[in-house]
Amino acid sequence: MSSNKLYKSTPEIAILLLNMGGPVSLDAVRPFLYELFKDPNIINLPAYLSPFQRILAWIIAKTRSEKTIELYRQIGGASPIVKITDNLANSIQDFLYNKGIKVLSTSVMRYTEPSAQSVINSLETKDIYEIILFSQYPYYSFATSKSSLDDFIKYHKQSSLNNIELKIIDSWGMEDFYLNWWVDKIKLQIEKISDISTSIQIIFSAHGLPVKYIENGDIYLEQVTESMNEIERRLIQQGYNIPCHLSFQSKVGPVEWLRPYTDDKIKEISESAEAVIIVPIGFVSDHIETLYEIDILYRHIAEENGIKMYSRIDVPNADADYVAQLSSWLLEKMELE
């Protein structure tokens, strides 16, 4: 397919951005929690307890909803993740259209609308010949990537689209455009504060995961570590030799999660650093874990422990430069003739 012609009447490729979703209002928090915790990829019960998954999810949602509502109230009363992912999908569609490639790009949320089923119902009315499932989790995990993909594939098999090929992008955290996003933004932040403080350390804060997932073969930790090490290597190569640390956030429940926890790491480095830069590695869109945990909770912890300068690197969201780099990469993955 030539890139210098606009194909306004040809069948379309569907590019579907798979993400977690989030409550669009305070009233939607409890239903969101229920959908989240009834997912066996999130709470993996023994086989003999699996019939009680929905009951347990209802109990957890009821127990946690009041506290969680207050957290969402502090970030504006809703999660922006659906709007951000929609904006990214629309921007990808526009970018490729301007390159002469007609695609239908939209978001698919795991625990809120637009759900896999509703998106598939919509696609059944379109002239689609290929579907690209693009996970918005750069690092593969059973709890995120696999859950979203399995959910979509289940409904796809039941639909009239089941004869259409699915191309899956489920692990892309080592791609140059993604690594360089962080490298470039970290460099800018270092330059911004280096005249004020020379005692800077960097914390790469990734979403946590129960240790048992790793023990059962989940490759998430391996991929996150590899990506952080490569970003650090590129920074050093360009003359930015700053101490870097990897930590994990968003622990839920009593089971053992990956350590060190980000709040503990902040306290630890406060003994030797005046400034800390948080890199929310693995996050591509703002939601409660960046807007509340990193921006509010961890900032407070840093200040309490004497950190004079606390900042975080912006996630890509639908930034124009990121859209251009991401869309160009997707165009290569599409292998159009």
Secondary structure, DSSP 8 states (H G I E B T S, - for coil): --TTS--SSS-EEEEEEEE----SSGGGHHHHHHHHHT-TTTS---GGGGGGHHHHHHHHHHHHHHHHHHHHHHTTSS--HHHHHHHHHHHHHHHHHHTT--EEEEEEESSSSS-HHHHHHHHTTS-EEEEEEEES-SS--IIIIIHHHHHHHHHHHTSTTTTS-EEEE---TT-HHHHHHHHHHHHHHHHHHHTT-S-EEEEEEEE--BHHHHHTT--HHHHHHHHHHHHHHHHHHTT----EEEEEE---SSS-B-SSBHHHHHHHHTTT-SEEEEE-TT--S--HIIIIIIIIIIHHHHHHTT-SEEEE----TT-HHHHHHHHHHHHHHHT--
